[in-house]
Amino acid sequence: MLEGGNTVAAQLLLKPACRLCSLLGFLALFVPGKCSYSPEPDQQRMLPPGWVSLGRVDSEEELSLTFALRQQNVERLSELVQAVSDPGSPRYGKYLTLEDVAELVRPSPLTFRTVQKWLLAAGARNCHSVTTQDFLTCWLSVRQAELLLPGAEFHRYVGGPAEIHVIRSPRPYQLPKALAPHVDFVGGLHRFPPTSSLRQRPEPEVSGTVGLHLGVTPTVIRQRYNLTAQDVGSGTTNNSQACAQFLEQYFHDSDLAEFMRLFGGNFAHQASVARVVGQQGRGRAGIEASLDVEYLMSAGANISTWVYSSPGRHESQEPFLQWLLLLSNESALPHVHTVSYGDDEDSLSSAYIQRVNTELMKAAARGLTLLFASGDSGAGCWSVSGRHQFRPSFPASSPYVTTVGGTSFQNPFRVTNEIVDYISGGGFSNVFPQPSYQEEAVAQFLSSSPHLPPSSYFNASGRAYPDVAALSDGYWVVSNSVPIPWVSGTSASTPVFGGVLSLINEHRILSGRPPLGFLNPRLYQQRGAGLFDVTHGCHESCLNEEVQGQGFCSGPGWDPVTGWGTPNFPALLKTLINP
């Protein structure tokens, strides 16, 4: 808990933001209007489909709000990420500790003191920070929060497949201008939990079953990606992996045990999760939560696995933001994290998206491999001033994560070459410029692809994704004790690729080398070596006359549909084991 102090004295250190504010001094922190600004004026506040307002929240109800404090030395952090992630750098693999990151980015004493005293003066209680000191999470009543954040108006909403409740504000909030140098945004007001885009597709028709498989299982994954029975964790290292869930879902231990009983008989594996961070509910399991755990633990077989679980959080908290706070507060974390979460870039405020990107940068500096699903809407589509454009997804578009697209078997019942899964998310960011590590690969694609969409549909100079891919079509999942076939989405391909990288980390750790860390600079330098190139198929996009539902198409080398391709384990291990 933070301690109080001389509130007025702290505020006198602030530079006045306007003439009126300079006259009012400390009191200006509580005067809306000319002395206020909106940190997130571009945050879309349209109610997501499937959500309904239940009305205003009682003024004495308690809220948990998170304040993102302005960080220092972000450019230096970016330089260090490049240095520790580039195999050609003398600093390659010499990752920063959490304490190193904290020393670099923690807010200035003035920022921390100013925000702390502002909150305490407003009646905030039980304020907690993180190791890096760049977030403060506090409890306030609704009345206090609405006074603190002029314009905010808290409503309770219900929605999503699980009919969950959240508290959010449909109106923009403001902060005193004097806080502009100190606060990036306030979490817990606008962003709604995502909904799963997993699909259960109809079973393809086939005559006869000789030599065929009837859906993707761990055996099919291991056969396609050339994993033998010996390609499992040793159980003797501190290697670990994790998946994170933000869909108000949880898995059942009994489902994992049954899945391994049905499908894990031909390789060594662990039948239980090593650690759950968060609360595990007792109701029905979610298909996506079950899928993540089952395929991370069967691809990355016999490796200690953590699950970050969001059920049980307070209604005013944002699950994804809470996960980022956990990363900033734990010194010892799994080396590989797989995340099936995304929002449309355009639905998020600039302040939020840039700050989250810095959080992902912090993880990369510490040598964490973050894998994000590329999404299940192909290139996406939206209308801007009456014109259609493709619609990129975030965090898939962050330059500091490895983004995983999706593929299907060319013959859905045989372990054959892979083609594009038409839902595979991919494209070009409208927010982040193209990182230097991928400029050559993207230029090659843009100059050689025979099926480019019109240039007005995408930002050719933006961060391009995905980086890699794996099978995303036709999975078997055990959920609520029932085997469920033909589950599809990049939520499936992401844990599979994550498990493969965990196996490579196992070899690196056993040979005295550091874990892979942020993979992209190395991946692009080696031009996809160790991956099966996917060269056939296109993904979906706008259903209009101009593009007729077709986005980008795959081709030789990197493309914005399947990245560099899918894992060929022995070749990828050989490529990534040294240095």
Buried (B, 14 or more C-beta within 10 A) or exposed (E): EBEEEEBEEBBEEBEBBBEBBBEBBBEBBBBEEEBBBBBBEBBBBEBBEEBEEEEEBEEEBBBBBBBBBBBBBBEEBBEBBBBBBBEEEEBBBEBBEBEEBBEBBBBBEBBBBBBBBBBBBBBBBEBBBBBBBBBBBBBBBBBBBBBBBBBBBBBBBBBBEBEBEBBBBBBBBBBBBBBBBBBBBBBBBBBBBBBBBBBBBEEEEEEEEEEEBBBBBBBBBBEBBBBEEEBBBEEEBEBBBBBBBBBBBBBBBEBBBBBBEEBBEEBBBBEEBBEBBBEBBEEEBBBBBBBBBBBBBBBBBBBBBBBBBBBEBBBBBBBBBBBBBBBBBEEEBBBBBBBBBBBBBBBBBBBBBBBBBBBBBBBBBBBBBBBBBBBBBBBBBEEEEEEBBBBBBBBBBBBBBBBBBBBBBEEBBEBEBBBBBBBBBBBBBBBBEBBEBBBEBBEBBBEEBEEBBEEEBBBBEBBBBBBBBBBBBBBBBBBBEEBBBBBBBBBBBBBBBBBBBBBBBBBBBEEEBBBBBBBBBBBBBBEBBBBBBBBBBBBBBBEEEEBEBBBBBBBEBBBBBBBBBBBBBBBBBEBBEEE
